[in-house]
Amino acid sequence: MQEIKNLESYEDALFNTDRTSVMLVCINGHRGGQPYGDIVNCHLSKLICFNGVHELILAIDEVCERVGAPNRSTEPRFLDRSRAEQYHELSQKKNQTNTLEKRKAAERIIPFVVNAGAVIVVDVMYRQHASMQGRIHCSYAGTNYVAFRSALELMRMLVEIDEEIRKKGRI
């Protein structure tokens, strides 16, 4: 399988697109048998951290909510009212996001990409039916993007990618 060979291809994935919801998932290692790392998006001034595939899925949704794209088709449900309020606050913060100039964003992102054991490009195209749809790209998926139709399908793909990362001993 062909790997994404240089930083320019990551920059291309993030900056040469009109899609706000394209992000880089930088997997830095494993804790307690689960991958951990950061999500980088050029429209957010801070990283979103995750520990485990389940947190990664929720963090991807958080990035989408913070940047305001893609719009969700339904209001999410929560068991606890305080959780619903916290989630609602994320969408209020989207007005506080700012797109960094390409050069500044690239300078900020490069260290995370270089230090990551693996990088996955995630492009969330839709958030419909209380789930998300889009595509991912990483060295384990070959040269093409692979589409996912739900968060569950994305979770399965991420687990597969994590298993490949472990087999190859990259992190």
Contacts in CASP RR format, 6 or more apart in sequence:
PFRMAT RR
TARGET T0000
AUTHOR 0000-0000-0000
METHOD contacts of the structure
MODEL  1
MQEIKNLESYEDALFNTDRTSVMLVCINGHRGGQPYGDIVNCHLSKLICF
NGVHELILAIDEVCERVGAPNRSTEPRFLDRSRAEQYHELSQKKNQTNTL
EKRKAAERIIPFVVNAGAVIVVDVMYRQHASMQGRIHCSYAGTNYVAFRS
ALELMRMLVEIDEEIRKKGRI
1 139 0 8 1.000
1 140 0 8 1.000
1 141 0 8 1.000
1 142 0 8 1.000
1 143 0 8 1.000
2 139 0 8 1.000
2 142 0 8 1.000
2 143 0 8 1.000
3 139 0 8 1.000
4 10 0 8 1.000
4 119 0 8 1.000
4 121 0 8 1.000
4 137 0 8 1.000
4 138 0 8 1.000
4 139 0 8 1.000
7 110 0 8 1.000
7 113 0 8 1.000
7 114 0 8 1.000
10 24 0 8 1.000
10 109 0 8 1.000
10 113 0 8 1.000
10 119 0 8 1.000
10 121 0 8 1.000
11 102 0 8 1.000
11 106 0 8 1.000
11 109 0 8 1.000
13 22 0 8 1.000
13 24 0 8 1.000
13 121 0 8 1.000
13 123 0 8 1.000
13 137 0 8 1.000
14 22 0 8 1.000
14 23 0 8 1.000
14 24 0 8 1.000
14 40 0 8 1.000
14 41 0 8 1.000
14 42 0 8 1.000
14 105 0 8 1.000
14 109 0 8 1.000
15 42 0 8 1.000
15 102 0 8 1.000
15 105 0 8 1.000
15 106 0 8 1.000
17 123 0 8 1.000
19 69 0 8 1.000
19 123 0 8 1.000
19 125 0 8 1.000
20 41 0 8 1.000
20 43 0 8 1.000
20 67 0 8 1.000
20 68 0 8 1.000
20 69 0 8 1.000
21 41 0 8 1.000
21 63 0 8 1.000
21 64 0 8 1.000
21 67 0 8 1.000
21 69 0 8 1.000
21 70 0 8 1.000
21 123 0 8 1.000
21 124 0 8 1.000
21 125 0 8 1.000
22 41 0 8 1.000
22 121 0 8 1.000
22 122 0 8 1.000
22 123 0 8 1.000
23 39 0 8 1.000
23 40 0 8 1.000
23 41 0 8 1.000
23 60 0 8 1.000
23 63 0 8 1.000
23 121 0 8 1.000
23 122 0 8 1.000
23 123 0 8 1.000
23 124 0 8 1.000
24 39 0 8 1.000
24 40 0 8 1.000
24 41 0 8 1.000
24 109 0 8 1.000
24 112 0 8 1.000
24 113 0 8 1.000
24 119 0 8 1.000
24 120 0 8 1.000
24 121 0 8 1.000
24 122 0 8 1.000
25 37 0 8 1.000
25 38 0 8 1.000
25 39 0 8 1.000
25 56 0 8 1.000
25 60 0 8 1.000
25 119 0 8 1.000
25 120 0 8 1.000
25 121 0 8 1.000
25 122 0 8 1.000
26 37 0 8 1.000
26 38 0 8 1.000
26 39 0 8 1.000
26 40 0 8 1.000
26 112 0 8 1.000
26 113 0 8 1.000
26 115 0 8 1.000
26 116 0 8 1.000
26 117 0 8 1.000
26 118 0 8 1.000
26 119 0 8 1.000
27 35 0 8 1.000
27 36 0 8 1.000
27 37 0 8 1.000
27 116 0 8 1.000
27 117 0 8 1.000
27 118 0 8 1.000
27 119 0 8 1.000
27 120 0 8 1.000
27 162 0 8 1.000
27 165 0 8 1.000
27 171 0 8 1.000
28 36 0 8 1.000
28 37 0 8 1.000
28 38 0 8 1.000
28 115 0 8 1.000
28 116 0 8 1.000
28 117 0 8 1.000
28 171 0 8 1.000
29 35 0 8 1.000
29 36 0 8 1.000
29 37 0 8 1.000
29 117 0 8 1.000
29 171 0 8 1.000
30 36 0 8 1.000
30 166 0 8 1.000
30 171 0 8 1.000
31 51 0 8 1.000
34 51 0 8 1.000
34 52 0 8 1.000
34 53 0 8 1.000
35 50 0 8 1.000
35 52 0 8 1.000
35 53 0 8 1.000
35 56 0 8 1.000
35 162 0 8 1.000
35 165 0 8 1.000
36 49 0 8 1.000
36 50 0 8 1.000
36 51 0 8 1.000
36 52 0 8 1.000
37 49 0 8 1.000
37 50 0 8 1.000
37 51 0 8 1.000
37 116 0 8 1.000
38 47 0 8 1.000
38 48 0 8 1.000
38 49 0 8 1.000
38 50 0 8 1.000
38 112 0 8 1.000
38 116 0 8 1.000
39 47 0 8 1.000
39 48 0 8 1.000
39 49 0 8 1.000
39 50 0 8 1.000
39 56 0 8 1.000
39 59 0 8 1.000
39 60 0 8 1.000
39 63 0 8 1.000
39 122 0 8 1.000
40 47 0 8 1.000
40 109 0 8 1.000
40 112 0 8 1.000
40 113 0 8 1.000
41 48 0 8 1.000
41 63 0 8 1.000
41 67 0 8 1.000
42 99 0 8 1.000
42 100 0 8 1.000
42 102 0 8 1.000
42 105 0 8 1.000
42 109 0 8 1.000
43 67 0 8 1.000
43 97 0 8 1.000
43 98 0 8 1.000
43 99 0 8 1.000
43 100 0 8 1.000
44 63 0 8 1.000
44 66 0 8 1.000
44 67 0 8 1.000
44 97 0 8 1.000
45 97 0 8 1.000
45 98 0 8 1.000
45 100 0 8 1.000
47 112 0 8 1.000
48 59 0 8 1.000
48 62 0 8 1.000
48 63 0 8 1.000
48 66 0 8 1.000
49 59 0 8 1.000
50 56 0 8 1.000
50 58 0 8 1.000
50 59 0 8 1.000
53 155 0 8 1.000
53 158 0 8 1.000
53 159 0 8 1.000
53 162 0 8 1.000
54 155 0 8 1.000
56 158 0 8 1.000
57 151 0 8 1.000
57 154 0 8 1.000
57 155 0 8 1.000
57 158 0 8 1.000
60 122 0 8 1.000
60 124 0 8 1.000
60 132 0 8 1.000
60 154 0 8 1.000
61 127 0 8 1.000
61 132 0 8 1.000
61 151 0 8 1.000
62 90 0 8 1.000
64 70 0 8 1.000
64 72 0 8 1.000
64 124 0 8 1.000
64 127 0 8 1.000
64 132 0 8 1.000
65 72 0 8 1.000
65 87 0 8 1.000
65 90 0 8 1.000
65 91 0 8 1.000
65 94 0 8 1.000
66 90 0 8 1.000
66 91 0 8 1.000
66 93 0 8 1.000
66 94 0 8 1.000
66 97 0 8 1.000
67 94 0 8 1.000
67 97 0 8 1.000
68 91 0 8 1.000
68 94 0 8 1.000
70 124 0 8 1.000
70 125 0 8 1.000
70 126 0 8 1.000
70 127 0 8 1.000
71 127 0 8 1.000
72 127 0 8 1.000
72 128 0 8 1.000
72 130 0 8 1.000
73 126 0 8 1.000
73 127 0 8 1.000
73 128 0 8 1.000
73 129 0 8 1.000
74 128 0 8 1.000
74 129 0 8 1.000
74 130 0 8 1.000
76 84 0 8 1.000
76 87 0 8 1.000
76 130 0 8 1.000
77 84 0 8 1.000
77 130 0 8 1.000
78 84 0 8 1.000
78 87 0 8 1.000
99 105 0 8 1.000
100 108 0 8 1.000
113 119 0 8 1.000
117 165 0 8 1.000
117 170 0 8 1.000
117 171 0 8 1.000
118 138 0 8 1.000
118 139 0 8 1.000
118 161 0 8 1.000
118 165 0 8 1.000
118 170 0 8 1.000
118 171 0 8 1.000
119 138 0 8 1.000
120 136 0 8 1.000
120 137 0 8 1.000
120 138 0 8 1.000
120 158 0 8 1.000
120 161 0 8 1.000
121 136 0 8 1.000
121 137 0 8 1.000
121 138 0 8 1.000
121 145 0 8 1.000
122 134 0 8 1.000
122 135 0 8 1.000
122 136 0 8 1.000
122 154 0 8 1.000
123 134 0 8 1.000
123 135 0 8 1.000
123 136 0 8 1.000
123 137 0 8 1.000
123 145 0 8 1.000
124 132 0 8 1.000
124 133 0 8 1.000
124 134 0 8 1.000
125 133 0 8 1.000
125 134 0 8 1.000
125 135 0 8 1.000
126 132 0 8 1.000
126 133 0 8 1.000
126 134 0 8 1.000
127 133 0 8 1.000
131 150 0 8 1.000
131 151 0 8 1.000
131 152 0 8 1.000
132 148 0 8 1.000
132 150 0 8 1.000
132 151 0 8 1.000
132 154 0 8 1.000
133 147 0 8 1.000
133 148 0 8 1.000
133 149 0 8 1.000
133 150 0 8 1.000
134 147 0 8 1.000
134 148 0 8 1.000
134 154 0 8 1.000
135 145 0 8 1.000
135 146 0 8 1.000
135 147 0 8 1.000
135 148 0 8 1.000
136 145 0 8 1.000
136 146 0 8 1.000
136 148 0 8 1.000
136 154 0 8 1.000
136 157 0 8 1.000
137 144 0 8 1.000
137 145 0 8 1.000
137 146 0 8 1.000
138 161 0 8 1.000
140 160 0 8 1.000
140 161 0 8 1.000
140 164 0 8 1.000
140 165 0 8 1.000
141 161 0 8 1.000
146 157 0 8 1.000
148 154 0 8 1.000
148 157 0 8 1.000
165 171 0 8 1.000
END
